Amino acid sequence: MEKAKEFAVSWCEWYIGMQNPSHGSVWLLACDTMKTYKWDDTKKGDQNSFFLILLTLSWWHTVVKTDIEEREWMLAVEKTT
C-alpha cells in the first residue's frame, strides 16, 4: 500500500531532522556508542516530544498491511525506543 510507504518516508525524514547531525542524514542513523556526541545539537522539544514520536509510530502502524511494511515499522520502533 502506498500510504505506508509515503508515511514511512515522511516519518524517517522528520525523525532524522530532529537528530544530532553527527548521526548522519540517511536512515538508518549511525549510532556509535564509543563516540562523544554534542547533544546540544539534538532538537529535544518539550515534555511531549517523545510522546509525539510514539504517537506517530502508532499512526504509521495503522496503515501497515504487508510483512515488509511491518518489518520496516518494527525497525523504526527498535531504532527509536
TAUR-V563081 format. One record per run of one state. SS is the DSSP state (alpha for helix, beta for strand, coil for the rest). FROM is the first residue (numbers start at 1). TO is the last residue. Records with the same first field share a line. If there is no record, write none. Layout:
# TAUR-V563081
SS = FROM-TO + FROM-TO
This chain:
# TAUR-V563081
coil = 1-1 + 19-20 + 24-38 + 42-48 + 63-66 + 81-81
alpha = 2-18 + 21-23 + 39-41 + 49-62 + 67-80
